[in-house]
């Protein structure tokens, strides 16, 4: 068996051994013609194993994929999909929150105001980005960017990927709840098209604060929830280890949320999820964004606002 690799989830570990064999042959200076032919057989075996694993994922496993350490983040999409990115810094009240990225950018000659959560890869970057958990100044920066987009009549595109808003004392002392509530209110009536995409984990109000949109999409293996599975399990059963049970009950996966009509579309991920093929993920996301943009551009702004309100009012089901 191969040595455990933290960049592979527990249920992905069987893939690691096959990939290591392929890498060993490809990098060997003494590889024979027979060894090279064996690569094709190993790749077929790898594809079969990926298909087998990803055909029967539990909601908890999908939650883990949504947080995968190699999953593309907002800045990855900005760097490889967009051009002419000009970042906006600061909320003009307190400071510049590194957990939220804002700025103008171009995609296939279409201008956007981009707003997205940003996590870190290594320890230093995770601390710098506050693990993708924004503070009030982050949400105020996002709102400032939205108001700029409204002024210049540029569509807003948000990338959601956060475990939640930062719950620390300093964030609370600067009115975290008010910052989130103000974004929800302002986004509900901002007079320019808004498209939101959950690219990883969409956690609680931290996600909602940039998630009020005319079109809300989720990547295939992303999650969107009022609380994390661990948080839910800690409250209901006083035991975070029951997160797998909570994940099933919360209906946090893209398929279930589309079934509940809480999102508008699911954006397909490449074979084995986004972290296994960035280029294919970028291509899929780009085509879906442009498709959603065409949908909102074909609707007048007054109709967009009317439809946005109706969408918000339609959320939730009950039985009498």
Secondary structure, 3 states (H helix, E strand, C coil): CCCCCCCCCHHHHHHHHHHHHHHHHHHCCCCCHHHHHHHHHHHHHHHHHHHHHHCCCCHHHHHHHHCCCCCCCHHHHHHHHCEEEEEECCCCCCCCCCCEEEEEEEECCEEEEEEEECCCCCHHHHHHCHHHCCCHHHHHHHHHHHHHHHHCCCEEEEEEEECCCCCCHHHHHCCHHHHHHHHHHHHHHCCCCEEEEEEEEEEHHHHHCCCCCCEEEEECCCEEECCCHHHHHHHHCCCHHHHHHHHHHHCCEHHHHHHCCCCCEEECCCCCCHHHCHHHHHHHHHHHHHHHHHHHHCCCHHHHHHHHHHHHHHCCCCCC
